[in-house]
Structures are given as C-alpha cells and as structure tokens.
C-alpha cells in the first residue's frame, strides 16, 4: 500500500479517469516507485550484529547506537531463517540493543555475519516532503508510461524512441530533488 502519495494524486498528474485505471493498478505503480526511491533515503536504521531469544523475547544487538524507541515498529532482515517483520520494540536496555516479541524456540547468542539490518517498517516520515513526493510522482509517471506505451518504448519530444527510460537515467532525473535526503551510504554499496 502506498505511503507517500495516493492513487488520486497520480491520477491527477496522469490525467486519467478511475474508469480507465482503477486505484489498485495505480497503487501498484506507486508501490514500485516507492520501492525504488525509499531505500535511497535517510532512515533510522541500524546494523544488526547479534541476536538471541529467551522466553520468546528476541534481543537484537546493533553495531552502533540506534535511534529506536519503545513502541517503534521495525523490520529486521539478514538474521538467518527467523522472520522479524512488523515487530514492535518492547524495551531498549541500552543504545545498542532492543527487544521484540518473537514466537520461536529459544536460541543462544548468535553472530550475524554479514550484519543484518533493522529499519522502521514505515516510510511515513517522508509524507509531506514535497521533494520526495515529486520524485515518487516522476518515477510513477515513468513506470506508468513504460507499462502502457506500445512495445514498452516511450517517444521523446523529438519522436525518437527512448528504450532506456527505466534505467540509471531515471535515478539521475530525480537525484536533484532527493539530494538533501539521500543516504550517502546507499551510494557506496
């Protein structure tokens, strides 16, 4: 489900009616756009280096100080076979650990190599940020056009086909908008 812009906003930009393209179709396009843009943006995230489970309480240890609080909902990935999606933080014993409820068998302290990642599962911190909303709209329009253009090729103003509109040049078109919000560590990976 889109979290930054709505199907109605995209429909207005595209100039299409709901009879032609329903909300579910446009939501799918927006989800695709958010999946491209949001991982590039600064988020509260922490590298997970160890975890253990006692009495169905999973303790997560991070490499550096995290900025999570009790009640935050996080997704934790890269910690093995355990699914840790949509977990609410129960306690924050110190700046480099937190606990979540997890219905699995107890296990001893396990190292996570390479480190996993704990991130908030919501992008709502960017709701209302005009530059991010505009970037997602730009990408959404490009995705829409690539899906609906004959043969998947969009013609430019010079009537030349542009087969690479969904490539690296797409990011280059929105990086100016996202400049202040881009997590520079994502560019070094």
QUIDA-V861326 format. One record per backbone hydrogen bond with DSSP energy under -1.0 kcal/mol. CO is the residue of the C=O (numbers start at 1). NH is the residue of the N-H. E is the energy in kcal/mol with one decimal. If there is no record, write none. Layout:
CO/NH/E
CO/NH/E
//
This chain:
6/10/-2.0
7/11/-2.8
8/12/-2.0
9/13/-2.0
10/14/-2.7
11/15/-1.9
11/16/-1.5
17/21/-2.2
22/26/-1.9
23/27/-3.2
24/28/-1.8
25/29/-1.5
26/30/-2.4
27/31/-2.9
28/32/-1.9
29/33/-2.1
30/34/-2.9
31/35/-2.2
33/37/-2.4
34/38/-2.2
37/40/-1.6
38/41/-1.3
40/183/-3.2
44/120/-1.0
46/118/-2.7
47/63/-2.6
48/116/-2.3
49/112/-2.8
50/61/-2.8
51/110/-2.7
52/59/-3.1
53/107/-1.6
54/57/-1.2
56/102/-2.8
57/54/-2.0
58/100/-2.3
59/52/-1.7
60/98/-1.8
61/49/-2.5
61/50/-1.4
69/72/-2.1
72/89/-2.9
73/121/-1.7
74/87/-2.6
75/119/-2.4
77/117/-2.4
84/76/-3.0
87/74/-3.0
89/71/-2.4
91/99/-2.2
94/97/-1.3
95/66/-2.6
96/62/-2.7
98/60/-3.2
99/90/-3.0
100/58/-2.9
102/104/-2.0
107/53/-1.9
110/51/-1.7
116/48/-1.6
117/77/-2.7
118/46/-2.1
119/75/-3.1
123/126/-2.2
124/127/-1.4
126/129/-1.7
129/133/-2.5
130/134/-2.6
131/135/-2.2
132/136/-2.4
133/137/-2.2
134/138/-2.6
135/139/-2.4
136/140/-2.5
137/141/-2.6
138/142/-2.1
139/143/-2.6
140/144/-2.8
141/145/-2.8
142/146/-2.4
143/147/-1.8
144/148/-1.9
145/149/-2.2
149/152/-2.3
150/153/-1.3
154/162/-2.5
156/159/-1.9
160/156/-2.2
164/167/-1.7
167/170/-1.6
168/172/-1.9
169/173/-1.6
171/175/-1.5
174/178/-1.9
175/179/-1.2
178/181/-2.3
178/182/-1.1
181/42/-3.0
183/186/-1.8
//
